[in-house]
Amino acid sequence: MLQIPAGFPPLFNMIRELRWEDMDDIIRNYYSYYDEMENENPDLGLIFYWVKPDYPNEIGWFSNLYQAVIRGDAICLVAEEDGHVVGICDVHSKRPGSEVAHIGMLGIAIIKGYRGKGIGKALLQGMFKACKGHFEILTLEVFSNNTKAYELYRKVGFRENGKLDKSIKRNGRYYSEIKMYIDLTES
Ligand SMILES: CC(C)(COP(=O)(O)OP(=O)(O)OC[C@H]1O[C@@H](n2cnc3c(N)ncnc32)[C@H](O)[C@@H]1OP(=O)(O)O)[C@@H](O)C(=O)NCCC(=O)NCCS
């Protein structure tokens, strides 16, 4: 199990690897992002399907994630608080078994109510540690108006390498995405 990197105050319980038993929490969290985007924050910086995937679909998604972790094609860390998963960070190989397998694509999300407490930063720091020997470069895309996420990525060492305007189309409105990367072999 991965420990919180030294220097981080113990504001929450645990950063650890994904477990099969996390499925219900992770699906519930995922649905909470749909609710948040629909009811409170139309600009929420995650990419959504036009129609919320149903539960069987989500079980399939989780199962694929879990299999990718077991195969070594993905790494997934979660933040646990009060016995429940409140945040997730995953890295998937760009194309397993190929010349770009050393590049990992990163995603991260913390549920509302647990943001701004250092969990995102701790998950990313934990992920950098976990990626050693597996992935050399990590890439991500962030909505250009998602200042909080952008600042966090910059702070932990990601650099910008491009921008795609009109990258997201949500309810007829366009959003731009900034592309970022970090070379883990440099640190
Ligand atoms: C973006 C997200 C993952 C960050 O995780 P978090 O746990 O809230 O972030 P942390 O508490 O670790 O904050 C770390 C850094 O974020 C930045 N940050 C936090 N709140 C901020 C704010 N209101 N404005 C600007 N920057 C902010 C700061 O740089 C902060 O570093 P500091 O604590 O040294 O000042 C989380 O807010 C989230 O899941 N948001 C919704 C989904 C999302 O946007 N995912 C990212 C998709 S690319």
The ligand as an ORCA input file, in Angstrom:
! r2SCAN-3c Opt
* xyz 0 1
  C      -9.011     19.597     -9.484
  C      -9.014     18.693     -8.263
  C      -8.618     17.280     -8.659
  C      -7.974     19.237     -7.278
  O      -7.983     18.444     -6.110
  P      -8.120     19.137     -4.674
  O      -8.030     18.082     -3.662
  O      -9.334     19.981     -4.654
  O      -6.829     20.067     -4.695
  P      -5.858     20.339     -3.475
  O      -6.647     20.639     -2.248
  O      -4.852     19.243     -3.414
  O      -5.203     21.711     -3.939
  C      -3.931     21.717     -4.480
  C      -3.668     23.008     -5.231
  O      -4.767     23.384     -6.072
  C      -4.740     24.800     -6.225
  N      -5.980     25.348     -5.762
  C      -6.787     24.879     -4.812
  N      -7.881     25.647     -4.702
  C      -7.729     26.638     -5.608
  C      -8.516     27.752     -5.997
  N      -9.712     28.003     -5.428
  N      -8.055     28.557     -7.007
  C      -6.860     28.315     -7.592
  N      -6.082     27.264     -7.269
  C      -6.512     26.446     -6.287
  C      -3.635     25.316     -5.406
  O      -2.504     25.402     -6.242
  C      -3.467     24.218     -4.376
  O      -2.209     24.218     -3.856
  P      -1.965     24.822     -2.392
  O      -2.846     24.032     -1.464
  O      -0.500     24.582     -2.175
  O      -2.347     26.261     -2.461
  C     -10.409     18.680     -7.560
  O     -10.723     19.984     -7.164
  C     -11.526     18.114     -8.432
  O     -11.719     16.925     -8.483
  N     -12.271     18.982     -9.130
  C     -13.410     18.551     -9.943
  C     -13.006     17.617    -11.079
  C     -11.845     18.152    -11.878
  O     -11.808     19.340    -12.227
  N     -10.885     17.271    -12.186
  C      -9.721     17.630    -12.962
  C      -9.954     17.334    -14.392
  S      -8.594     17.855    -15.413
*
